[in-house]
């Protein structure tokens, strides 16, 4: 039941303000609540640009210079972390609003390995970290574990059972430090 509630609430929240026949800009929870592949019809200036003319101009200039991003990253939290679906379900259960009142989108360019953030009157470009790259390519992890690696560093592990992959990342900066192959489990029941 909580997973069904998440799917319904996410779809409703992201579709607010869209007309009946208008395309909707919303993540597919079966793939990821953190990223969505940039739709071919995007952007719709009236809907997808901010009301602030300075920010809108920054986005227009970035789009003209770099082209459409490969993915739009949904930022749910102030610390900008990848959110697990179980975290979202817990937050929805607690207060009904989710992890944050308003979402922010960042633009992800996979080939350039960069993420663009529009912040007030400036554009911030940073390197694409391994965690976000994995989520763009494979979706949200089906399981997640954190702990220390053999060198004593904090590490996050993302499990993709349906792909037969495990990825290891440094917790502080998202650098990928390893990858393992495991037997594929095609019908793993849910994403964490």
N, C-alpha and C positions, 0 to 999 in steps of 0.2 A: 503493500500500500504506500509507504513513503516514496518509493521510486516513481510510482504513477502520479503521486501528488507533485513531485518535482517536475515531471514532464509537463503536466497541465499548467502549473504556475509559471514555469519558464516560458512556455509558448504564449500564455496570456500576457505576461509582462512585456515580452519583446514585441508583441503584435499590437499593443496599445497605440492608438493613433493612426494605424494603417487602415485604409479603406478596404472594402470587401474584395475588390479585384486587384489591389496593389500588391506587388511582391513584398514579402516580409524579410527584414534583416534580423535573423535569429539563429542562434547556434542549434545544431542537431544533437540533443543529449545522448543519442545512441552512439555518436562519434566523440563529441567533446562539448563541455559547457564553457571551455576556456578559449577556443578558437573556432572560427568558421572560415571556410574557403570563400574568398571574395567572389560574390555572384557576378555574372556577366553583365547584369543591368546596373550594377553599382558604379558610380554614386548617383543618387538622386539629390541634386543640390538643395532642394527645399527641405528634404527630410534628413539627409545624412551629413550636412554641414552644420556646424554650430551657429547659433544666433549671433555670436560675437563676430563682427566683420573682420577683425584682425586675425582671429583663428581661422575663419573661413578662407581668407586670402592665403594663409600659410598652407592650408590643405590643398587649395587650388594650385599653388606654385609647386608643391611637392608632387602632386599628381602629374602636372605638366613635365616636370623634370625627370621623375623616376618611373612614371607609369603606375598602373594599378598594383596595389600590393597583392601578394599571393594569398595572404590570410589576414583577417582582422582578429586581433586578440582582444577578448573581453576581459577587462580588469575589474575584478569583483572586490578587491580589498585594498586598503591603504598601503600595505607592505608589498603589493604587486605580486604575490605568490600565485603559483598554479593552485587552483582550488579543486579539491576532491569533491565528487558528487555527494559523498557522505557528509562532508562539512556543510554543503548547501542544504541538504535535507535537515540536518540538526538546526541550522540557523532559521530555516523556514518554520520548523516545529516550535522553536523558542519564541519568535516574535512575528512570524508571518511575512517578514519583509525580505528575507534572504540576508546575504552578507553585507550588503551596502545599499543605500537608498538609490544611488545613481551609478550607472556603469560608465566606464570610459573605454574607448577603443584605441588600440595601438595598431599600426600597420606593420606587417611582417613581410620582409623580402628575403625569401629563402636563398636564392642564388647569390645575393649580396651578403647574406648572413648578417642582416641588420634589422633592427626594430626602430620604428619612428614613433615618437610620442609628441603630441601637440599639447603644449602646456602654456596657457595664457598667451603671451605674445612671442613665444619662441618655439622652435622645433628642436627636440632632443633626439639624437641618434645614438644608439648603443649597439654593441655586438649582440647577435642572437646567441643565447646560451643553449647548452645541450638539452636541458629539460624542455624548453619551449619548442626547440626543433623536433624533438621526439613527439611532442603533443601535436604539432602541425602534421607530421608524417603519419602517425599511428593513432591519434586520438588520445583521450584521457587514459591513463594506465588502468588496467583491470585490477591491479593490486599495487600497494605502495608500502614501502618499509623505510624507516630511518634508523640510523645507528652509526656505529664507528666502523671504519674500514681497518684493514690490518695495520695501517700506519698510524691509527689513532685519530684520523680526521673524521669529522661528521660527514655522513654520506646518506644520500637518498637513493633508493632502488625502485625503479619502475618496472612492473611486470606486465608483459603483453602476451598472455597465454595463447590467444588466437593467432598470433604472429610467430610464436616460438622464440620470443626475444625477452631478454632482461637487460636493462641499462642501468649503469651506476654513475651517479653524479656527486660532485662535491656539494655539500649543502649550502655553503656560503655564497658561491658564485655560479652554480649550475654547470660547471665544466664537466663534460663527460669523461670519466676515468676508466670505463670498461664496458664490455658488452658480452653477454653469453647467449648461446643458442640452446634452447630446450625443446622437447617434443611439443608439437602444436596441439593445443586443446581447442578445437573449433567452436565449441558451444559453451565457453566459460560464461557463467550465469550473469554477471553484472560488472559494472565499473565502480571502483571505490569512490 
